[in-house]
Amino acid sequence: MHYPRRVSKIKRIRKFGFRARMKTKLGRKMINRKRRAGRRLTAV
């Protein structure tokens, strides 16, 4: 039986993780925006 959306953790982290965000200009912008909004960021 196939389960939907079973993405490996490594692939997920590489795509959406903290380091992946910090690589791009827009990602850094997004993180700073969330920080300003007062979010605790989980650094994956």
PyMOL commands that place a pseudoatom at each C-alpha (Angstrom):
pseudoatom trace, name=CA, resn=MET, resi=1, chain=A, elem=C, hetatm=0, pos=[0.000, 0.000, 0.000]
pseudoatom trace, name=CA, resn=HIS, resi=2, chain=A, elem=C, hetatm=0, pos=[1.306, 3.445, -0.890]
pseudoatom trace, name=CA, resn=TYR, resi=3, chain=A, elem=C, hetatm=0, pos=[1.104, 6.254, 1.622]
pseudoatom trace, name=CA, resn=PRO, resi=4, chain=A, elem=C, hetatm=0, pos=[0.738, 9.772, 0.276]
pseudoatom trace, name=CA, resn=ARG, resi=5, chain=A, elem=C, hetatm=0, pos=[3.431, 12.384, 0.743]
pseudoatom trace, name=CA, resn=ARG, resi=6, chain=A, elem=C, hetatm=0, pos=[6.038, 10.146, 2.324]
pseudoatom trace, name=CA, resn=VAL, resi=7, chain=A, elem=C, hetatm=0, pos=[9.055, 12.353, 1.625]
pseudoatom trace, name=CA, resn=SER, resi=8, chain=A, elem=C, hetatm=0, pos=[12.337, 11.398, 3.203]
pseudoatom trace, name=CA, resn=LYS, resi=9, chain=A, elem=C, hetatm=0, pos=[13.373, 13.626, 6.097]
pseudoatom trace, name=CA, resn=ILE, resi=10, chain=A, elem=C, hetatm=0, pos=[16.693, 14.477, 4.476]
pseudoatom trace, name=CA, resn=LYS, resi=11, chain=A, elem=C, hetatm=0, pos=[15.044, 15.628, 1.251]
pseudoatom trace, name=CA, resn=ARG, resi=12, chain=A, elem=C, hetatm=0, pos=[12.560, 17.694, 3.237]
pseudoatom trace, name=CA, resn=ILE, resi=13, chain=A, elem=C, hetatm=0, pos=[15.242, 19.385, 5.308]
pseudoatom trace, name=CA, resn=ARG, resi=14, chain=A, elem=C, hetatm=0, pos=[17.398, 20.113, 2.265]
pseudoatom trace, name=CA, resn=LYS, resi=15, chain=A, elem=C, hetatm=0, pos=[14.465, 21.762, 0.567]
pseudoatom trace, name=CA, resn=PHE, resi=16, chain=A, elem=C, hetatm=0, pos=[12.736, 23.606, 3.406]
pseudoatom trace, name=CA, resn=GLY, resi=17, chain=A, elem=C, hetatm=0, pos=[15.277, 23.625, 6.206]
pseudoatom trace, name=CA, resn=PHE, resi=18, chain=A, elem=C, hetatm=0, pos=[16.892, 26.607, 7.847]
pseudoatom trace, name=CA, resn=ARG, resi=19, chain=A, elem=C, hetatm=0, pos=[20.136, 26.246, 5.866]
pseudoatom trace, name=CA, resn=ALA, resi=20, chain=A, elem=C, hetatm=0, pos=[18.230, 26.024, 2.597]
pseudoatom trace, name=CA, resn=ARG, resi=21, chain=A, elem=C, hetatm=0, pos=[16.440, 29.260, 3.463]
pseudoatom trace, name=CA, resn=MET, resi=22, chain=A, elem=C, hetatm=0, pos=[19.664, 31.032, 4.382]
pseudoatom trace, name=CA, resn=LYS, resi=23, chain=A, elem=C, hetatm=0, pos=[21.170, 30.221, 0.985]
pseudoatom trace, name=CA, resn=THR, resi=24, chain=A, elem=C, hetatm=0, pos=[18.834, 32.481, -0.942]
pseudoatom trace, name=CA, resn=LYS, resi=25, chain=A, elem=C, hetatm=0, pos=[18.190, 36.167, -0.618]
pseudoatom trace, name=CA, resn=LEU, resi=26, chain=A, elem=C, hetatm=0, pos=[14.434, 35.666, -0.457]
pseudoatom trace, name=CA, resn=GLY, resi=27, chain=A, elem=C, hetatm=0, pos=[14.812, 32.916, 2.121]
pseudoatom trace, name=CA, resn=ARG, resi=28, chain=A, elem=C, hetatm=0, pos=[16.804, 35.189, 4.401]
pseudoatom trace, name=CA, resn=LYS, resi=29, chain=A, elem=C, hetatm=0, pos=[14.193, 37.876, 3.909]
pseudoatom trace, name=CA, resn=MET, resi=30, chain=A, elem=C, hetatm=0, pos=[11.464, 35.458, 4.907]
pseudoatom trace, name=CA, resn=ILE, resi=31, chain=A, elem=C, hetatm=0, pos=[13.305, 34.366, 8.033]
pseudoatom trace, name=CA, resn=ASN, resi=32, chain=A, elem=C, hetatm=0, pos=[13.882, 37.944, 9.113]
pseudoatom trace, name=CA, resn=ARG, resi=33, chain=A, elem=C, hetatm=0, pos=[10.233, 38.736, 8.479]
pseudoatom trace, name=CA, resn=LYS, resi=34, chain=A, elem=C, hetatm=0, pos=[9.163, 35.843, 10.679]
pseudoatom trace, name=CA, resn=ARG, resi=35, chain=A, elem=C, hetatm=0, pos=[11.672, 36.870, 13.343]
pseudoatom trace, name=CA, resn=ARG, resi=36, chain=A, elem=C, hetatm=0, pos=[10.228, 40.371, 13.360]
pseudoatom trace, name=CA, resn=ALA, resi=37, chain=A, elem=C, hetatm=0, pos=[6.772, 38.892, 13.737]
pseudoatom trace, name=CA, resn=GLY, resi=38, chain=A, elem=C, hetatm=0, pos=[8.115, 37.335, 16.920]
pseudoatom trace, name=CA, resn=ARG, resi=39, chain=A, elem=C, hetatm=0, pos=[8.311, 33.723, 15.803]
pseudoatom trace, name=CA, resn=ARG, resi=40, chain=A, elem=C, hetatm=0, pos=[10.685, 31.318, 17.425]
pseudoatom trace, name=CA, resn=LEU, resi=41, chain=A, elem=C, hetatm=0, pos=[12.549, 29.775, 14.509]
pseudoatom trace, name=CA, resn=THR, resi=42, chain=A, elem=C, hetatm=0, pos=[13.337, 26.118, 14.576]
pseudoatom trace, name=CA, resn=ALA, resi=43, chain=A, elem=C, hetatm=0, pos=[16.725, 25.691, 12.966]
pseudoatom trace, name=CA, resn=VAL, resi=44, chain=A, elem=C, hetatm=0, pos=[16.444, 22.302, 11.288]
for i in range(1, 44): cmd.bond("trace and resi %d" % i, "trace and resi %d" % (i + 1))
show_as sticks, trace
zoom trace
